[in-house]
Amino acid sequence: MLSKITKFKPLFFLSLSITHTLFLVIVLFKIRIDMNEYSVSCKRHSKHHTKRQHHVVSKQPSAQNHSLILSTSQNIPPMLSSFVSLLLLLTSITPSLSHSTHHSKTNQTFKPGQEFLKLSRIRTHLKKLNKPPVKTIQSPDGDLIDCVLTHQQPAFDHPKLKGHTPLNPPERPKGYNNNGENVSERFQLWADSGEACPEGTIPIRRTTEEDILRASSIQRFGRKPKPVKKDSTSSDHEHAILFVNGNQYFGAKANINVWTPQVTSEYEFSLSQIWVIAGSFGNDLNTIEAGWQVSPELYGDKYPRFFTYWTTDAYQTTGCYNLLCSGFIQTNNKIAIGAAISPISAYNSRQFDIGIMIWKDPKHGHWWLEYGSGLLVGYWPATVFSHLRNHASMVQFGGEIVNTRSKGYHTGTQMGSGHFAEEGFKKAAYFRNLEVIDWDNNLLPLANIHQLADHSSCYDIRQGNSNAWGTYFYYGGPGRNVKCP
């Protein structure tokens, strides 16, 4: 941050003058100390001086400093001499340094106007994102969770949502059950503090200046990188997914195993999620997404975090992660979107997963999100979409990573647990109890299932079916290995 701020010319010279002022103060203080020490030394070693000599000095107060310098000129301490010389040198070169730097354009590397404008825009954006909290909770991982009044959340900054009143919970899909699972209210790290947001508020992870500075630009902060043409040679996004299409879909549901995959570059991520998709894969792509992700660029750490996403134009200008733009309306005061998940799975040890369900409310047409088993997070209003205003044409489940090839070869960023699907339970990551929702709000098993692994030697997928898990699959991998150069 300091290196960026000193790029401003005015601030640079201000800091330079301040530095010189401080230096002068230090030098003068040093001179005084040296003089005192020298005076004490002189008193100890000047018994041969006569009273007349002392009397002469005291009788000439107007020339005291001159007499002092003259009387000590033969014995100036070396340290003092060096300081004085350096001070004279700085005094002589400072005006020319300031003049030449100010007028020289050939060596100019600072862009004060642009940098100042950027910082100003970041702070303006932070004021827009971080609504005034009723209460703030410190999370063990360093996050600040602000409890914001429900009607002041970012969603209502959207022009289509002005005056919108949050809706009551919709009817659950027919055939819905939580498989006898009970949900703890402590499924995120911030809840371990024992604090909670009061009724009438929602918890929002506070965005910091550092969060925005990690992004490629203020405009792209909170958004996925624009995808390039998807093929095996040009895409930097790699997937291991199971998907269904060819029908009209009104929602999807699954339990997603939570891990902490290694992400080797700040500008890469690893996620596991459900995609609800409509439109073509051109610029009119509509998606609703939810799951967990590890994203150092977005969050500044490598914790797995619960996240949401949406777009109506293929990630170009609309939509964002979590509540980093207006759109998603949160109704729950126990879940912070973007907060770290706890507990998480460990290799060959205990396994943990989170339930995710996205479905279209038959009455109002909005897309609701459930986290865990029975905890409604909120909804995406149908009015913010184009194609998804009606229904989805595809549903995807699985993992995605970004491969920047920053070192010239395939990334070592892991997907899932970082282990291939063939290793199975407690070793490979899984999705279980996959279902979709039809036009009549019925939960149904998947039909016409397809699998896709962009680079199966890096990340793969293996589907199965059982009475306990319904339709499920294992997926993931380590990224770079002997078969994935």
N, C-alpha and C positions, 0 to 999 in steps of 0.2 A: 504493500500500500504506500509506504514512504517513498519508494523508488518512483511510483507513478505520480505522486503529488509534486515531487521536485521537478517534474517536467514542465511546470508552469514557470515562465520567465519571471513574472512578478514575484511569485512565491520563492523562486530560486534566489533572486537577489535579496529578498527580504530575509530569507534564511541565512544568506551569506553575510548580510550586515549584522544580523543577530549573532551569528557565529563570531564575527570580529568583535562585537561589543562584549560578548562573554569572554573572549580571549583577552581583551584589554583589562577586563575586571580581574581575571585570573593573574595576568602579568603584574598588575598594580598590587594585587594582594601578595603575590610572590615577592615583589620588590620590598614591600613593607616588612614581610617576614625576614627577608635576607638582611634588610637594614637593621632590624631589631637584633637579629642574631649577630650581625656584624658589630653593632653598638655594644652588645654585651661582651663580645670577644675583645673589643677595644678596651673596655673598662677593666677587663681581667688582666690585660697585658700592657696597660699604659700607666703604670705607677711612676715611670720616669718622666711623664708629662708634668709640666709645672702648673701651678694654680693660675699663673698669668695667662698661659695659653687658653685655658678654659674660660677665663674671664674675658679675653678678647672675643671669643666666639659668642658669648652671651651678650656682649655689648653691640653686636651687629645682627639684630634679628631680621632686618630687611634683606640681608644677604645670606640667610641661614641655609637655604637649599644650595646656593652656589658654593658656599663655604664647605657644606657637607660633601658635595661632589668633589670639590678640589681636595679636601682633606683625605678622601678615601680613594682617589683616582689611582693610586698606586697599588691598592689592595682590593679591587672589585672582585667579588666572588665569581668564579667561573660560570655558575648556573645563571646568575643575574646577567652577566655579559651576553650569554647565549640568548636569553629571553629578549634583551634589548635589541640585539642585532636582528633577531627574527621579526620583532615588532616593526622595526624600521623598514625591513624588507617588504613585509605585508602592506605597510602604509604606502610604500612607493608603487607597488604593483597593482593594488586593488582598483584604483580608478581606471587604469588602462585595461585591466581584465574585464571590468564591468562594461567599458565602452566597446571593446572589441567583440565581446560576446553578444552585446545588445544589437550591434550593427552587422555582425557577420551572418550571412545566409548560407554560405557554402558549407559550414560545419553545423548548421542548425538541425537538431534531432528532436527538439521539443515541440509539441503542438498544444500550447496552453489552452487555447479556445476549445478545442475538441475534448481534451481531458476534463476541463472544468465542466463543460456541458454534459459529459457522460456521468460524472459524479452527481451533478444536479439532477439529472434524469433518474438515476438509481434511487436517490433519496425520495424523489417524488413518487416513484413506483412503489417504494416501500410503504409510504404513507397510504397509498391506495390499497395495498395488500393487507397490511397489518392494522386491522380494525381495533378501536379502543377496547381493551379487555375489562371485564368485571373482576377477573381473578387471573393470576398467572401461576402455573405449576412448573417447577423445575424437574425435568426428567433425568434419571440416572445417566443417560447417554449424552447429556448436555443440551438437549432440546429444551426450548421454552414453549409450553403449551398455554395459549391464551384462551380463556373462556369468554367468548364473544356473544353478545345478545343475538338470538336467532335471526331477528329481522335486520340486523346490521351486517350479516355475512356477505362475502364478495358476490354471491349469486345475484343479488338484487341490484348490482351495478349494470347488469345486462339490460339493454334497452327494451327487450321483449319481456322482461320480468319485472318491470317497474310496477309496484302496487300489487304484485303477486302475493297471495297468502299461502303459506305452507299447508299442504294437504294432510289429512288424517291417513293412517296406514291403510293400504288397499287390502283386498281379499287375497289370501295366499292361493297359489295354484292348486288345483284339485290333485289329490294324490301326494300332497306335500307331507313329509314327516322329517323329523331330525334324527331318524335312526336310533332313537333312545339316547342321544348324546346330550349331555348337559354342558352349557357354555359358561366358563368362568368369566367374571368381569375383569379379570387381570390377564389380558391376552396381549397387552402392549406394555413396553417398558415404562412409559410415563405413569401408568396406573400402579406400578410398584411403589410409588411414593406414598400411596395411601390417600392421596388427595383426589378430589373429583370436581367436575364442573357442575355448578348448580343447575337446577331445572330452569328452562327458559334461555339457556346458553348452549353453544356448541364449542367443542375443543378444536382449536386450529393451531397447527405447528407454526411458530413465528418464523418468518423469512428474514434473513440477515443480509447485510451488504455483501458479505463474503459469498453467500449463496449465489447472488446475481453476478458477481465478478467472475465466478467460475464458468458461467455460460458464455457461449460464443458472442452473444449480443443481448441487450436488454429485450429486444423483440423476440428472440428465440428462447429466452428464459422460461422454463416450465413447459416447453414443448419438445416433442421428439424431433430428432434430426430428420430433415426432409429425406425420404427414401429415394434411392436411385432406382433405375430400371432393375426389376427383380429377375436375375438369372444367375447361373452358377459361377459366372466369371466376374460380373461387375458389382453385385450387391454386397454391401458391407453388413447387412443384417442377415443372420442365419437362424433357421428355425428347426425345431423338431416338434411337429404338431399332428394332431388328429382333427379332422374336420368333416362337417356334413354340409351339403348344399342340395339344390334342386327342389326346395320346398319353401313354404312360408314359415318363419320361426318368430315366436313371440317371447323368447327368453331361453336361458340355459342355466344349468346348475352343475357343480362339481365340488369335491373336496380336494384341496391342493396341498401336497406335502411341502413343508417349509424348511429350507436349508440356508446355509451361508456360502454360496459359491464364491470362489476367488475371482476378482476382477482385476486384470493386470494393468489397465490404463485408466486414467481419470476420465477419459472421454469414451469409455465403453460401459456397457451395463449388461446385467444378466437378469432376466425376468421370467416369471411363470404366471400365466394368466388365461382368462377367457376373453375371446373377441366375439362381439355381436356385430355383424357387418351387413351393410346394404349399399346399393349402388354399384357402379363399376369400379375397377381398380385404377381408374383415371383420376382426374381432379375432383370428381363428384363423390368420392368414397366417404361414406359415413361409418363410423365405428363407435362402439361403447366398449371399454376395456376395464378389467379389474383383476387384481391378483396381488402378488408380492414381487419386489424387485430389489436388487442391489445396484445403486447408481452413485458412485463417488462424485460425479459432476453435479448432480442435482442436490444431494444431501450432505456432501462433504465427509462421508464415512462409508463403511462397508457393512452396515447392518441391513438385514432383510426388512423391508418396510411395506406395509399395506398401501396400495396405491389404486387410483382410478385414472382413466383417461377418456377423452372423447374428441372427435373431430367431424366436421361436415365437408371438408374439402381436401382430404388426403394429407392431413398434417401441414398444410400450407400456412394458413393464417388463423384458422379457427380452432378452438379447443385448447386443452392443456392438461397437465397432471394435476390431480387433487383439487385444491381450491385456489390454484394460482392464477385463475381468471374467473370471470363470472360465467355461470352456467349451471353447475351441479348445486342442488339445494339440499343441504344437510339438515336432518331432523333429530339426530341422535346426540345425546350429551355424554356418551361413554366412549366413543370411538374417535380418534384423531387420524384423519386420512393423511398419510405420509409419515406416520410415526412408526418406530421400530416395533417389530413383532416379538413377543416372548411368550412361551419358550420356543426353541427351535430344535430341529432334529440333529442327531449325531450319528456318525458312521458306526454301524453294527451295534447301535444302542437304541434308546427310546425314540419313537417317531411322533411327530406332531404335524397336524394339517389344519387348514382353515376352510370352512365352507363358504363358497361364493355362489350367490344366485342373483341373476339379473332377469327381470321380467316386466312385461308391459301390462300396466293396470288396465283391465278391460273397461273400466268406467270412465277414466279421464284420459287414458292413452299415454301417460308418462311412463318412463322406464325406471323402475325401482331397483335398489341395490340392497341385498342382505349380506351381512358378514357374520360368520360363525353360524349358529343355528338359532334363528329367531330374532336377531338384532338388526332392525332396519336402520340403514345408514342415512338414506335419503333418496333423491330421484333426479333424473335428467328430464326436464320438461320437454314434451314432444315438439314444442314450438321452436326449439333451437336447432332442430334437424330438418333435413329435406326428405331423403329416402326413408330414414328411420322413423319418420313421423307415422308411417304405416306399419311396416314390419321388416324383419331381417330376411336376407336371402342366403346367408351363410353363418355358421357358428364354428369357431375354432377353439381348440384347447391345446395348451402346450407351452414350450419354452422358446425364448428368443434371446440372442446375444448380438452385440455389435463387435465386428472384427475390423479394427482400423489398420491392421498390419503395420503398426507404428515402428516396428523393428525390422520390417522387410519380410517377415514371414507370418504365418497364421498365429493369431493371438492364443495365449494360454488361458484366456477367460473361460471359466467353467460354466456349464449349464446344469441346472438342477443341483445334484449333490457333487457333480464333478466326476461321476462314474457312469459307465455305459449301462443301458437298459438291461442287458443280460445278467447283471449282478443281482438284480431282484431286490426283495424287501430288506429294509434296513441299510441298504447300500446304494441303490439307485433311487432317484426321486420318482414320485408317482402322482397321478391323478386317479381318483376313484369316484364311483357313483355318478357317472356322466349321464345327464338327461337334458332334454330340450322341452320347450313349452309350445303347445299348438295354439291355434286361433281361438279355441274354446277354453283356454286357461288350464289345460291338462298337462301334467308332467308325464313325459313319455321316454322310453328308452331310445337310444340312437339307432337310426337305420341309414343304410347306404353310406357306410363309414369309409373315409379315405385317410391315408397316412402320408406324411411328407417329411423327409429329412434332407435339407439342402446339401449337407455334406456328412453323410453317414459315418465316415471315418473319423469325424471330429465330434459329432453328436448324433445319437440315433434314438429310435423309438420302437417299442414292442407292445402291442395291444393284447388284452386278455378279457375274459369274462368269468364271473363267479357269482354264486348266490349272495355272498357277503358284500362284495364290492361292485356288483353289477358290471357295467362296462368300465374298464380301467386300462391304464397303460403305464409302463415305466419309460423313462426318457432321460436324455442328458448326455454328458460326456466331459472330458477334460480339455477339449480344444486341441491345441498343438500336441502331437505325439508322433511316433515313427511313421504312422500311416496318414498323418494330417500335418504335412510340412508347412 
